Each structure stands twice: as structure tokens, then as C-alpha cells.
Amino acid sequence: LDQGCVVLARPLLDEPQLQTRHPSRFYCFGRSINRNVAWTWAAVLAQGLADSIWAGTVLVKFLNELLGNNAYVGYIEAASGAANLIVAL
């Protein structure tokens, strides 16, 4: 039985179509996924996580330390949100 995302080393004897496995494929939960797709998903996940940490926590703390006033940090965050809204539309 497949449990999680693994590359199977031995073929399943009950299902002859699974006996020949292509080496550039990744098998996740019994489904065949192209290895490039799996790497792209991992890269997008890492980039999204890094962007979330930077834009959410680190930037606010950096601006607070740099400017020393929460009001200025609020203005900058409001301008950033407005710019994101305009670009999204």
C-alpha cells in the first residue's frame, strides 16, 4: 500500500500497468505526478511562506525600530495595502 508520497521500489503484482514506472515521475498517494510539477509546488510553497513572514512580521518590526513611532508604521502599511489593492484590480 502507498502511504504518503514515495517512489515505489517494487512493482505491485496485482496491477500490471504499475509494473513499469517511469524514472522521471513522482508517485504521491498512488497517483503519478511529474517531478517538475512537484518541485514547482515546493518552490511556490517556500516562496509564499517567505513572503508571508517578510511582509507580515519582519517588515513591521523593522519599520517600528527604524522610525520609532507606530503611527508611521501604520501609514506605511496602509499605503502598502492600498498599492496591493490597486494592482490587484
PDB file of N, CA, C and O in Angstrom, chain B, residues numbered from 101:
ATOM      1  N   LEU B 101       0.840  -1.192   0.000  1.00  0.00           N
ATOM      2  CA  LEU B 101       0.000   0.000   0.000  1.00  0.00           C
ATOM      3  C   LEU B 101       0.872   1.239   0.000  1.00  0.00           C
ATOM      4  O   LEU B 101       1.912   1.280   0.658  1.00  0.00           O
ATOM      5  N   ASP B 102       0.450   2.235  -0.733  1.00  0.00           N
ATOM      6  CA  ASP B 102       1.140   3.524  -0.732  1.00  0.00           C
ATOM      7  C   ASP B 102       0.670   4.324   0.474  1.00  0.00           C
ATOM      8  O   ASP B 102      -0.531   4.452   0.711  1.00  0.00           O
ATOM      9  N   GLN B 103       1.606   4.855   1.227  1.00  0.00           N
ATOM     10  CA  GLN B 103       1.270   5.737   2.331  1.00  0.00           C
ATOM     11  C   GLN B 103       2.110   6.987   2.181  1.00  0.00           C
ATOM     12  O   GLN B 103       3.323   6.952   2.392  1.00  0.00           O
ATOM     13  N   GLY B 104       1.481   8.087   1.819  1.00  0.00           N
ATOM     14  CA  GLY B 104       2.209   9.327   1.619  1.00  0.00           C
ATOM     15  C   GLY B 104       2.838   9.380   0.241  1.00  0.00           C
ATOM     16  O   GLY B 104       2.458   8.633  -0.661  1.00  0.00           O
ATOM     17  N   CYS B 105       3.804  10.272   0.089  1.00  0.00           N
ATOM     18  CA  CYS B 105       4.465  10.485  -1.186  1.00  0.00           C
ATOM     19  C   CYS B 105       5.781   9.724  -1.194  1.00  0.00           C
ATOM     20  O   CYS B 105       6.735  10.127  -0.529  1.00  0.00           O
ATOM     21  N   VAL B 106       5.839   8.647  -1.929  1.00  0.00           N
ATOM     22  CA  VAL B 106       7.050   7.835  -2.000  1.00  0.00           C
ATOM     23  C   VAL B 106       7.251   7.352  -3.425  1.00  0.00           C
ATOM     24  O   VAL B 106       6.298   7.235  -4.195  1.00  0.00           O
ATOM     25  N   VAL B 107       8.465   7.083  -3.758  1.00  0.00           N
ATOM     26  CA  VAL B 107       8.769   6.436  -5.030  1.00  0.00           C
ATOM     27  C   VAL B 107       8.849   4.945  -4.735  1.00  0.00           C
ATOM     28  O   VAL B 107       9.692   4.501  -3.955  1.00  0.00           O
ATOM     29  N   LEU B 108       7.972   4.183  -5.359  1.00  0.00           N
ATOM     30  CA  LEU B 108       7.920   2.757  -5.071  1.00  0.00           C
ATOM     31  C   LEU B 108       9.092   2.044  -5.714  1.00  0.00           C
ATOM     32  O   LEU B 108       9.394   2.267  -6.886  1.00  0.00           O
ATOM     33  N   ALA B 109       9.756   1.185  -4.950  1.00  0.00           N
ATOM     34  CA  ALA B 109      10.907   0.450  -5.450  1.00  0.00           C
ATOM     35  C   ALA B 109      10.491  -0.874  -6.076  1.00  0.00           C
ATOM     36  O   ALA B 109      11.190  -1.387  -6.950  1.00  0.00           O
ATOM     37  N   ARG B 110       9.364  -1.436  -5.644  1.00  0.00           N
ATOM     38  CA  ARG B 110       8.939  -2.721  -6.186  1.00  0.00           C
ATOM     39  C   ARG B 110       7.588  -2.551  -6.868  1.00  0.00           C
ATOM     40  O   ARG B 110       6.754  -1.782  -6.391  1.00  0.00           O
ATOM     41  N   PRO B 111       7.358  -3.249  -7.966  1.00  0.00           N
ATOM     42  CA  PRO B 111       6.070  -3.143  -8.650  1.00  0.00           C
ATOM     43  C   PRO B 111       4.982  -3.907  -7.893  1.00  0.00           C
ATOM     44  O   PRO B 111       5.257  -4.875  -7.184  1.00  0.00           O
ATOM     45  N   LEU B 112       3.774  -3.459  -8.058  1.00  0.00           N
ATOM     46  CA  LEU B 112       2.645  -4.164  -7.482  1.00  0.00           C
ATOM     47  C   LEU B 112       2.233  -5.272  -8.444  1.00  0.00           C
ATOM     48  O   LEU B 112       1.962  -5.009  -9.616  1.00  0.00           O
ATOM     49  N   LEU B 113       2.184  -6.492  -7.961  1.00  0.00           N
ATOM     50  CA  LEU B 113       1.920  -7.629  -8.831  1.00  0.00           C
ATOM     51  C   LEU B 113       0.466  -7.706  -9.269  1.00  0.00           C
ATOM     52  O   LEU B 113       0.166  -8.274 -10.319  1.00  0.00           O
ATOM     53  N   ASP B 114      -0.447  -7.136  -8.471  1.00  0.00           N
ATOM     54  CA  ASP B 114      -1.858  -7.218  -8.806  1.00  0.00           C
ATOM     55  C   ASP B 114      -2.233  -6.308  -9.972  1.00  0.00           C
ATOM     56  O   ASP B 114      -3.213  -6.571 -10.669  1.00  0.00           O
ATOM     57  N   GLU B 115      -1.475  -5.258 -10.187  1.00  0.00           N
ATOM     58  CA  GLU B 115      -1.810  -4.286 -11.217  1.00  0.00           C
ATOM     59  C   GLU B 115      -0.669  -4.209 -12.226  1.00  0.00           C
ATOM     60  O   GLU B 115       0.335  -3.546 -11.965  1.00  0.00           O
ATOM     61  N   PRO B 116      -0.802  -4.873 -13.373  1.00  0.00           N
ATOM     62  CA  PRO B 116       0.301  -4.923 -14.336  1.00  0.00           C
ATOM     63  C   PRO B 116       0.663  -3.561 -14.919  1.00  0.00           C
ATOM     64  O   PRO B 116       1.813  -3.367 -15.314  1.00  0.00           O
ATOM     65  N   GLN B 117      -0.276  -2.601 -14.991  1.00  0.00           N
ATOM     66  CA  GLN B 117       0.056  -1.309 -15.559  1.00  0.00           C
ATOM     67  C   GLN B 117       1.002  -0.518 -14.648  1.00  0.00           C
ATOM     68  O   GLN B 117       1.632   0.430 -15.117  1.00  0.00           O
ATOM     69  N   LEU B 118       1.123  -0.868 -13.382  1.00  0.00           N
ATOM     70  CA  LEU B 118       2.015  -0.164 -12.467  1.00  0.00           C
ATOM     71  C   LEU B 118       3.408  -0.791 -12.410  1.00  0.00           C
ATOM     72  O   LEU B 118       4.282  -0.285 -11.706  1.00  0.00           O
ATOM     73  N   GLN B 119       3.624  -1.883 -13.139  1.00  0.00           N
ATOM     74  CA  GLN B 119       4.907  -2.556 -13.060  1.00  0.00           C
ATOM     75  C   GLN B 119       6.015  -1.774 -13.749  1.00  0.00           C
ATOM     76  O   GLN B 119       7.171  -1.867 -13.336  1.00  0.00           O
ATOM     77  N   THR B 120       5.704  -1.021 -14.764  1.00  0.00           N
ATOM     78  CA  THR B 120       6.718  -0.212 -15.428  1.00  0.00           C
ATOM     79  C   THR B 120       6.529   1.227 -14.987  1.00  0.00           C
ATOM     80  O   THR B 120       5.546   1.873 -15.348  1.00  0.00           O
ATOM     81  N   ARG B 121       7.458   1.715 -14.220  1.00  0.00           N
ATOM     82  CA  ARG B 121       7.374   3.070 -13.698  1.00  0.00           C
ATOM     83  C   ARG B 121       8.451   3.915 -14.347  1.00  0.00           C
ATOM     84  O   ARG B 121       9.610   3.513 -14.441  1.00  0.00           O
ATOM     85  N   HIS B 122       8.052   5.074 -14.786  1.00  0.00           N
ATOM     86  CA  HIS B 122       8.981   5.978 -15.441  1.00  0.00           C
ATOM     87  C   HIS B 122       9.845   6.664 -14.384  1.00  0.00           C
ATOM     88  O   HIS B 122       9.302   7.142 -13.387  1.00  0.00           O
ATOM     89  N   PRO B 123      11.168   6.733 -14.561  1.00  0.00           N
ATOM     90  CA  PRO B 123      12.039   7.286 -13.518  1.00  0.00           C
ATOM     91  C   PRO B 123      11.859   8.777 -13.285  1.00  0.00           C
ATOM     92  O   PRO B 123      12.244   9.266 -12.223  1.00  0.00           O
ATOM     93  N   SER B 124      11.287   9.529 -14.233  1.00  0.00           N
ATOM     94  CA  SER B 124      11.128  10.961 -14.026  1.00  0.00           C
ATOM     95  C   SER B 124       9.762  11.300 -13.442  1.00  0.00           C
ATOM     96  O   SER B 124       9.365  12.465 -13.445  1.00  0.00           O
ATOM     97  N   ARG B 125       9.041  10.310 -12.944  1.00  0.00           N
ATOM     98  CA  ARG B 125       7.736  10.538 -12.347  1.00  0.00           C
ATOM     99  C   ARG B 125       7.836  10.398 -10.837  1.00  0.00           C
ATOM    100  O   ARG B 125       8.683   9.666 -10.324  1.00  0.00           O
ATOM    101  N   PHE B 126       6.969  11.103 -10.136  1.00  0.00           N
ATOM    102  CA  PHE B 126       6.902  11.063  -8.684  1.00  0.00           C
ATOM    103  C   PHE B 126       5.533  10.518  -8.322  1.00  0.00           C
ATOM    104  O   PHE B 126       4.527  10.953  -8.881  1.00  0.00           O
ATOM    105  N   TYR B 127       5.482   9.583  -7.404  1.00  0.00           N
ATOM    106  CA  TYR B 127       4.229   8.928  -7.068  1.00  0.00           C
ATOM    107  C   TYR B 127       3.782   9.382  -5.692  1.00  0.00           C
ATOM    108  O   TYR B 127       4.476   9.169  -4.698  1.00  0.00           O
ATOM    109  N   CYS B 128       2.622  10.007  -5.645  1.00  0.00           N
ATOM    110  CA  CYS B 128       2.095  10.563  -4.405  1.00  0.00           C
ATOM    111  C   CYS B 128       0.670  10.058  -4.214  1.00  0.00           C
ATOM    112  O   CYS B 128      -0.196  10.308  -5.053  1.00  0.00           O
ATOM    113  N   PHE B 129       0.424   9.354  -3.125  1.00  0.00           N
ATOM    114  CA  PHE B 129      -0.885   8.802  -2.803  1.00  0.00           C
ATOM    115  C   PHE B 129      -1.437   7.968  -3.950  1.00  0.00           C
ATOM    116  O   PHE B 129      -2.631   8.019  -4.246  1.00  0.00           O
ATOM    117  N   GLY B 130      -0.571   7.205  -4.590  1.00  0.00           N
ATOM    118  CA  GLY B 130      -0.980   6.314  -5.657  1.00  0.00           C
ATOM    119  C   GLY B 130      -1.147   6.971  -7.007  1.00  0.00           C
ATOM    120  O   GLY B 130      -1.502   6.295  -7.973  1.00  0.00           O
ATOM    121  N   ARG B 131      -0.905   8.261  -7.109  1.00  0.00           N
ATOM    122  CA  ARG B 131      -1.047   8.974  -8.379  1.00  0.00           C
ATOM    123  C   ARG B 131       0.314   9.378  -8.904  1.00  0.00           C
ATOM    124  O   ARG B 131       1.230   9.664  -8.133  1.00  0.00           O
ATOM    125  N   SER B 132       0.440   9.400 -10.203  1.00  0.00           N
ATOM    126  CA  SER B 132       1.689   9.765 -10.843  1.00  0.00           C
ATOM    127  C   SER B 132       1.717  11.278 -11.082  1.00  0.00           C
ATOM    128  O   SER B 132       0.798  11.843 -11.675  1.00  0.00           O
ATOM    129  N   ILE B 133       2.783  11.916 -10.609  1.00  0.00           N
ATOM    130  CA  ILE B 133       2.954  13.354 -10.779  1.00  0.00           C
ATOM    131  C   ILE B 133       4.319  13.583 -11.409  1.00  0.00           C
ATOM    132  O   ILE B 133       5.299  12.950 -11.016  1.00  0.00           O
ATOM    133  N   ASN B 134       4.391  14.478 -12.375  1.00  0.00           N
ATOM    134  CA  ASN B 134       5.660  14.829 -12.975  1.00  0.00           C
ATOM    135  C   ASN B 134       6.564  15.443 -11.910  1.00  0.00           C
ATOM    136  O   ASN B 134       6.109  16.240 -11.090  1.00  0.00           O
ATOM    137  N   ARG B 135       7.828  15.075 -11.923  1.00  0.00           N
ATOM    138  CA  ARG B 135       8.774  15.551 -10.923  1.00  0.00           C
ATOM    139  C   ARG B 135       8.915  17.080 -10.958  1.00  0.00           C
ATOM    140  O   ARG B 135       9.076  17.711  -9.913  1.00  0.00           O
ATOM    141  N   ASN B 136       8.855  17.672 -12.153  1.00  0.00           N
ATOM    142  CA  ASN B 136       8.939  19.130 -12.263  1.00  0.00           C
ATOM    143  C   ASN B 136       7.757  19.811 -11.582  1.00  0.00           C
ATOM    144  O   ASN B 136       7.910  20.873 -10.979  1.00  0.00           O
ATOM    145  N   VAL B 137       6.581  19.201 -11.680  1.00  0.00           N
ATOM    146  CA  VAL B 137       5.404  19.760 -11.028  1.00  0.00           C
ATOM    147  C   VAL B 137       5.572  19.718  -9.512  1.00  0.00           C
ATOM    148  O   VAL B 137       5.237  20.683  -8.825  1.00  0.00           O
ATOM    149  N   ALA B 138       6.086  18.612  -8.988  1.00  0.00           N
ATOM    150  CA  ALA B 138       6.302  18.500  -7.545  1.00  0.00           C
ATOM    151  C   ALA B 138       7.318  19.544  -7.065  1.00  0.00           C
ATOM    152  O   ALA B 138       7.121  20.155  -6.015  1.00  0.00           O
ATOM    153  N   TRP B 139       8.395  19.751  -7.821  1.00  0.00           N
ATOM    154  CA  TRP B 139       9.393  20.767  -7.439  1.00  0.00           C
ATOM    155  C   TRP B 139       8.809  22.170  -7.529  1.00  0.00           C
ATOM    156  O   TRP B 139       9.134  23.025  -6.705  1.00  0.00           O
ATOM    157  N   THR B 140       7.957  22.418  -8.510  1.00  0.00           N
ATOM    158  CA  THR B 140       7.321  23.732  -8.637  1.00  0.00           C
ATOM    159  C   THR B 140       6.399  23.994  -7.462  1.00  0.00           C
ATOM    160  O   THR B 140       6.384  25.099  -6.919  1.00  0.00           O
ATOM    161  N   TRP B 141       5.629  22.993  -7.062  1.00  0.00           N
ATOM    162  CA  TRP B 141       4.763  23.151  -5.892  1.00  0.00           C
ATOM    163  C   TRP B 141       5.591  23.460  -4.645  1.00  0.00           C
ATOM    164  O   TRP B 141       5.208  24.316  -3.848  1.00  0.00           O
ATOM    165  N   ALA B 142       6.711  22.778  -4.471  1.00  0.00           N
ATOM    166  CA  ALA B 142       7.572  23.026  -3.310  1.00  0.00           C
ATOM    167  C   ALA B 142       8.156  24.440  -3.346  1.00  0.00           C
ATOM    168  O   ALA B 142       8.238  25.104  -2.313  1.00  0.00           O
ATOM    169  N   ALA B 143       8.563  24.901  -4.531  1.00  0.00           N
ATOM    170  CA  ALA B 143       9.122  26.249  -4.648  1.00  0.00           C
ATOM    171  C   ALA B 143       8.068  27.315  -4.377  1.00  0.00           C
ATOM    172  O   ALA B 143       8.361  28.317  -3.725  1.00  0.00           O
ATOM    173  N   VAL B 144       6.850  27.117  -4.865  1.00  0.00           N
ATOM    174  CA  VAL B 144       5.775  28.076  -4.628  1.00  0.00           C
ATOM    175  C   VAL B 144       5.416  28.116  -3.145  1.00  0.00           C
ATOM    176  O   VAL B 144       5.163  29.189  -2.596  1.00  0.00           O
ATOM    177  N   LEU B 145       5.394  26.969  -2.503  1.00  0.00           N
ATOM    178  CA  LEU B 145       5.119  26.915  -1.069  1.00  0.00           C
ATOM    179  C   LEU B 145       6.191  27.668  -0.283  1.00  0.00           C
ATOM    180  O   LEU B 145       5.867  28.450   0.610  1.00  0.00           O
ATOM    181  N   ALA B 146       7.458  27.441  -0.606  1.00  0.00           N
ATOM    182  CA  ALA B 146       8.547  28.124   0.098  1.00  0.00           C
ATOM    183  C   ALA B 146       8.509  29.630  -0.150  1.00  0.00           C
ATOM    184  O   ALA B 146       8.731  30.412   0.775  1.00  0.00           O
ATOM    185  N   GLN B 147       8.231  30.045  -1.385  1.00  0.00           N
ATOM    186  CA  GLN B 147       8.177  31.478  -1.703  1.00  0.00           C
ATOM    187  C   GLN B 147       7.005  32.141  -0.984  1.00  0.00           C
ATOM    188  O   GLN B 147       7.152  33.246  -0.463  1.00  0.00           O
ATOM    189  N   GLY B 148       5.864  31.496  -0.948  1.00  0.00           N
ATOM    190  CA  GLY B 148       4.704  32.050  -0.255  1.00  0.00           C
ATOM    191  C   GLY B 148       4.939  32.183   1.237  1.00  0.00           C
ATOM    192  O   GLY B 148       4.544  33.175   1.850  1.00  0.00           O
ATOM    193  N   LEU B 149       5.578  31.188   1.814  1.00  0.00           N
ATOM    194  CA  LEU B 149       5.895  31.241   3.242  1.00  0.00           C
ATOM    195  C   LEU B 149       6.870  32.373   3.542  1.00  0.00           C
ATOM    196  O   LEU B 149       6.684  33.115   4.507  1.00  0.00           O
ATOM    197  N   ALA B 150       7.906  32.510   2.723  1.00  0.00           N
ATOM    198  CA  ALA B 150       8.892  33.573   2.929  1.00  0.00           C
ATOM    199  C   ALA B 150       8.261  34.950   2.751  1.00  0.00           C
ATOM    200  O   ALA B 150       8.549  35.866   3.521  1.00  0.00           O
ATOM    201  N   ASP B 151       7.409  35.104   1.751  1.00  0.00           N
ATOM    202  CA  ASP B 151       6.744  36.389   1.522  1.00  0.00           C
ATOM    203  C   ASP B 151       5.818  36.728   2.682  1.00  0.00           C
ATOM    204  O   ASP B 151       5.739  37.885   3.095  1.00  0.00           O
ATOM    205  N   SER B 152       5.128  35.744   3.203  1.00  0.00           N
ATOM    206  CA  SER B 152       4.224  35.960   4.322  1.00  0.00           C
ATOM    207  C   SER B 152       4.979  36.399   5.571  1.00  0.00           C
ATOM    208  O   SER B 152       4.535  37.301   6.281  1.00  0.00           O
ATOM    209  N   ILE B 153       6.104  35.771   5.840  1.00  0.00           N
ATOM    210  CA  ILE B 153       6.897  36.141   7.020  1.00  0.00           C
ATOM    211  C   ILE B 153       7.453  37.547   6.857  1.00  0.00           C
ATOM    212  O   ILE B 153       7.394  38.347   7.790  1.00  0.00           O
ATOM    213  N   TRP B 154       7.994  37.856   5.676  1.00  0.00           N
ATOM    214  CA  TRP B 154       8.620  39.165   5.464  1.00  0.00           C
ATOM    215  C   TRP B 154       7.582  40.281   5.518  1.00  0.00           C
ATOM    216  O   TRP B 154       7.768  41.254   6.249  1.00  0.00           O
ATOM    217  N   ALA B 155       6.502  40.163   4.766  1.00  0.00           N
ATOM    218  CA  ALA B 155       5.524  41.241   4.684  1.00  0.00           C
ATOM    219  C   ALA B 155       4.676  41.340   5.948  1.00  0.00           C
ATOM    220  O   ALA B 155       4.120  42.400   6.236  1.00  0.00           O
ATOM    221  N   GLY B 156       4.572  40.260   6.698  1.00  0.00           N
ATOM    222  CA  GLY B 156       3.695  40.280   7.856  1.00  0.00           C
ATOM    223  C   GLY B 156       4.348  40.700   9.146  1.00  0.00           C
ATOM    224  O   GLY B 156       3.791  41.535   9.859  1.00  0.00           O
ATOM    225  N   THR B 157       5.489  40.166   9.479  1.00  0.00           N
ATOM    226  CA  THR B 157       6.057  40.370  10.800  1.00  0.00           C
ATOM    227  C   THR B 157       7.366  41.132  10.773  1.00  0.00           C
ATOM    228  O   THR B 157       7.535  42.113  11.497  1.00  0.00           O
ATOM    229  N   VAL B 158       8.268  40.696   9.961  1.00  0.00           N
ATOM    230  CA  VAL B 158       9.618  41.251   9.974  1.00  0.00           C
ATOM    231  C   VAL B 158       9.620  42.699   9.512  1.00  0.00           C
ATOM    232  O   VAL B 158      10.302  43.537  10.102  1.00  0.00           O
ATOM    233  N   LEU B 159       8.863  43.001   8.464  1.00  0.00           N
ATOM    234  CA  LEU B 159       8.836  44.368   7.943  1.00  0.00           C
ATOM    235  C   LEU B 159       8.268  45.341   8.969  1.00  0.00           C
ATOM    236  O   LEU B 159       8.795  46.442   9.129  1.00  0.00           O
ATOM    237  N   VAL B 160       7.213  44.957   9.658  1.00  0.00           N
ATOM    238  CA  VAL B 160       6.600  45.835  10.656  1.00  0.00           C
ATOM    239  C   VAL B 160       7.566  46.101  11.806  1.00  0.00           C
ATOM    240  O   VAL B 160       7.694  47.240  12.256  1.00  0.00           O
ATOM    241  N   LYS B 161       8.238  45.076  12.278  1.00  0.00           N
ATOM    242  CA  LYS B 161       9.201  45.260  13.376  1.00  0.00           C
ATOM    243  C   LYS B 161      10.373  46.132  12.925  1.00  0.00           C
ATOM    244  O   LYS B 161      10.834  46.994  13.672  1.00  0.00           O
ATOM    245  N   PHE B 162      10.856  45.903  11.692  1.00  0.00           N
ATOM    246  CA  PHE B 162      11.951  46.710  11.171  1.00  0.00           C
ATOM    247  C   PHE B 162      11.547  48.180  11.073  1.00  0.00           C
ATOM    248  O   PHE B 162      12.310  49.060  11.472  1.00  0.00           O
ATOM    249  N   LEU B 163      10.359  48.449  10.546  1.00  0.00           N
ATOM    250  CA  LEU B 163       9.897  49.825  10.431  1.00  0.00           C
ATOM    251  C   LEU B 163       9.688  50.465  11.791  1.00  0.00           C
ATOM    252  O   LEU B 163       9.971  51.650  11.970  1.00  0.00           O
ATOM    253  N   ASN B 164       9.198  49.702  12.745  1.00  0.00           N
ATOM    254  CA  ASN B 164       8.995  50.220  14.096  1.00  0.00           C
ATOM    255  C   ASN B 164      10.331  50.591  14.737  1.00  0.00           C
ATOM    256  O   ASN B 164      10.445  51.632  15.383  1.00  0.00           O
ATOM    257  N   GLU B 165      11.331  49.744  14.558  1.00  0.00           N
ATOM    258  CA  GLU B 165      12.662  50.052  15.103  1.00  0.00           C
ATOM    259  C   GLU B 165      13.294  51.229  14.374  1.00  0.00           C
ATOM    260  O   GLU B 165      13.968  52.049  14.998  1.00  0.00           O
ATOM    261  N   LEU B 166      13.090  51.322  13.076  1.00  0.00           N
ATOM    262  CA  LEU B 166      13.694  52.380  12.271  1.00  0.00           C
ATOM    263  C   LEU B 166      13.047  53.733  12.534  1.00  0.00           C
ATOM    264  O   LEU B 166      13.744  54.736  12.688  1.00  0.00           O
ATOM    265  N   LEU B 167      11.710  53.766  12.588  1.00  0.00           N
ATOM    266  CA  LEU B 167      11.001  55.032  12.718  1.00  0.00           C
ATOM    267  C   LEU B 167      10.661  55.388  14.158  1.00  0.00           C
ATOM    268  O   LEU B 167      10.556  56.564  14.506  1.00  0.00           O
ATOM    269  N   GLY B 168      10.490  54.364  14.998  1.00  0.00           N
ATOM    270  CA  GLY B 168      10.224  54.608  16.410  1.00  0.00           C
ATOM    271  C   GLY B 168       8.818  55.092  16.724  1.00  0.00           C
ATOM    272  O   GLY B 168       8.553  55.517  17.848  1.00  0.00           O
ATOM    273  N   ASN B 169       7.920  55.037  15.765  1.00  0.00           N
ATOM    274  CA  ASN B 169       6.563  55.513  16.003  1.00  0.00           C
ATOM    275  C   ASN B 169       5.586  54.579  15.299  1.00  0.00           C
ATOM    276  O   ASN B 169       5.725  54.303  14.107  1.00  0.00           O
ATOM    277  N   ASN B 170       4.603  54.098  16.044  1.00  0.00           N
ATOM    278  CA  ASN B 170       3.620  53.179  15.465  1.00  0.00           C
ATOM    279  C   ASN B 170       2.735  53.848  14.422  1.00  0.00           C
ATOM    280  O   ASN B 170       2.255  53.184  13.502  1.00  0.00           O
ATOM    281  N   ALA B 171       2.515  55.141  14.551  1.00  0.00           N
ATOM    282  CA  ALA B 171       1.669  55.847  13.591  1.00  0.00           C
ATOM    283  C   ALA B 171       2.296  55.813  12.198  1.00  0.00           C
ATOM    284  O   ALA B 171       1.596  55.596  11.209  1.00  0.00           O
ATOM    285  N   TYR B 172       3.607  56.026  12.116  1.00  0.00           N
ATOM    286  CA  TYR B 172       4.287  55.999  10.819  1.00  0.00           C
ATOM    287  C   TYR B 172       4.254  54.594  10.213  1.00  0.00           C
ATOM    288  O   TYR B 172       4.097  54.427   9.004  1.00  0.00           O
ATOM    289  N   VAL B 173       4.405  53.605  11.068  1.00  0.00           N
ATOM    290  CA  VAL B 173       4.326  52.220  10.581  1.00  0.00           C
ATOM    291  C   VAL B 173       2.933  51.946  10.031  1.00  0.00           C
ATOM    292  O   VAL B 173       2.792  51.288   9.000  1.00  0.00           O
ATOM    293  N   GLY B 174       1.915  52.440  10.703  1.00  0.00           N
ATOM    294  CA  GLY B 174       0.541  52.280  10.228  1.00  0.00           C
ATOM    295  C   GLY B 174       0.311  52.954   8.885  1.00  0.00           C
ATOM    296  O   GLY B 174      -0.366  52.404   8.016  1.00  0.00           O
ATOM    297  N   TYR B 175       0.878  54.149   8.714  1.00  0.00           N
ATOM    298  CA  TYR B 175       0.742  54.849   7.432  1.00  0.00           C
ATOM    299  C   TYR B 175       1.407  54.064   6.301  1.00  0.00           C
ATOM    300  O   TYR B 175       0.852  53.940   5.209  1.00  0.00           O
ATOM    301  N   ILE B 176       2.585  53.544   6.572  1.00  0.00           N
ATOM    302  CA  ILE B 176       3.303  52.785   5.545  1.00  0.00           C
ATOM    303  C   ILE B 176       2.550  51.496   5.208  1.00  0.00           C
ATOM    304  O   ILE B 176       2.444  51.127   4.038  1.00  0.00           O
ATOM    305  N   GLU B 177       2.033  50.817   6.219  1.00  0.00           N
ATOM    306  CA  GLU B 177       1.260  49.594   5.971  1.00  0.00           C
ATOM    307  C   GLU B 177      -0.024  49.903   5.201  1.00  0.00           C
ATOM    308  O   GLU B 177      -0.433  49.124   4.341  1.00  0.00           O
ATOM    309  N   ALA B 178      -0.661  51.040   5.507  1.00  0.00           N
ATOM    310  CA  ALA B 178      -1.873  51.431   4.774  1.00  0.00           C
ATOM    311  C   ALA B 178      -1.544  51.712   3.311  1.00  0.00           C
ATOM    312  O   ALA B 178      -2.279  51.298   2.414  1.00  0.00           O
ATOM    313  N   ALA B 179      -0.442  52.413   3.074  1.00  0.00           N
ATOM    314  CA  ALA B 179      -0.027  52.694   1.685  1.00  0.00           C
ATOM    315  C   ALA B 179       0.289  51.395   0.947  1.00  0.00           C
ATOM    316  O   ALA B 179      -0.045  51.248  -0.229  1.00  0.00           O
ATOM    317  N   SER B 180       0.935  50.452   1.639  1.00  0.00           N
ATOM    318  CA  SER B 180       1.256  49.160   1.022  1.00  0.00           C
ATOM    319  C   SER B 180      -0.031  48.398   0.673  1.00  0.00           C
ATOM    320  O   SER B 180      -0.139  47.819  -0.408  1.00  0.00           O
ATOM    321  N   GLY B 181      -0.991  48.403   1.582  1.00  0.00           N
ATOM    322  CA  GLY B 181      -2.271  47.738   1.318  1.00  0.00           C
ATOM    323  C   GLY B 181      -3.016  48.382   0.175  1.00  0.00           C
ATOM    324  O   GLY B 181      -3.597  47.684  -0.656  1.00  0.00           O
ATOM    325  N   ALA B 182      -3.013  49.713   0.115  1.00  0.00           N
ATOM    326  CA  ALA B 182      -3.688  50.415  -0.974  1.00  0.00           C
ATOM    327  C   ALA B 182      -3.026  50.106  -2.317  1.00  0.00           C
ATOM    328  O   ALA B 182      -3.709  49.908  -3.322  1.00  0.00           O
ATOM    329  N   ALA B 183      -1.703  50.069  -2.328  1.00  0.00           N
ATOM    330  CA  ALA B 183      -0.984  49.731  -3.569  1.00  0.00           C
ATOM    331  C   ALA B 183      -1.308  48.309  -4.015  1.00  0.00           C
ATOM    332  O   ALA B 183      -1.496  48.063  -5.207  1.00  0.00           O
ATOM    333  N   ASN B 184      -1.376  47.361  -3.062  1.00  0.00           N
ATOM    334  CA  ASN B 184      -1.753  45.976  -3.395  1.00  0.00           C
ATOM    335  C   ASN B 184      -3.171  45.918  -3.969  1.00  0.00           C
ATOM    336  O   ASN B 184      -3.432  45.172  -4.913  1.00  0.00           O
ATOM    337  N   LEU B 185      -4.074  46.699  -3.402  1.00  0.00           N
ATOM    338  CA  LEU B 185      -5.454  46.717  -3.886  1.00  0.00           C
ATOM    339  C   LEU B 185      -5.528  47.270  -5.307  1.00  0.00           C
ATOM    340  O   LEU B 185      -6.238  46.726  -6.153  1.00  0.00           O
ATOM    341  N   ILE B 186      -4.797  48.342  -5.564  1.00  0.00           N
ATOM    342  CA  ILE B 186      -4.815  48.947  -6.896  1.00  0.00           C
ATOM    343  C   ILE B 186      -4.231  47.988  -7.937  1.00  0.00           C
ATOM    344  O   ILE B 186      -4.774  47.848  -9.033  1.00  0.00           O
ATOM    345  N   VAL B 187      -3.142  47.343  -7.594  1.00  0.00           N
ATOM    346  CA  VAL B 187      -2.512  46.400  -8.539  1.00  0.00           C
ATOM    347  C   VAL B 187      -3.420  45.187  -8.756  1.00  0.00           C
ATOM    348  O   VAL B 187      -3.480  44.657  -9.866  1.00  0.00           O
ATOM    349  N   ALA B 188      -4.116  44.749  -7.730  1.00  0.00           N
ATOM    350  CA  ALA B 188      -4.988  43.590  -7.861  1.00  0.00           C
ATOM    351  C   ALA B 188      -6.192  43.866  -8.763  1.00  0.00           C
ATOM    352  O   ALA B 188      -6.699  42.968  -9.436  1.00  0.00           O
ATOM    353  N   LEU B 189      -6.635  45.112  -8.761  1.00  0.00           N
ATOM    354  CA  LEU B 189      -7.790  45.445  -9.595  1.00  0.00           C
ATOM    355  C   LEU B 189      -7.349  45.597 -11.029  1.00  0.00           C
ATOM    356  O   LEU B 189      -8.170  45.878 -11.902  1.00  0.00           O
TER     357      LEU B 189
END
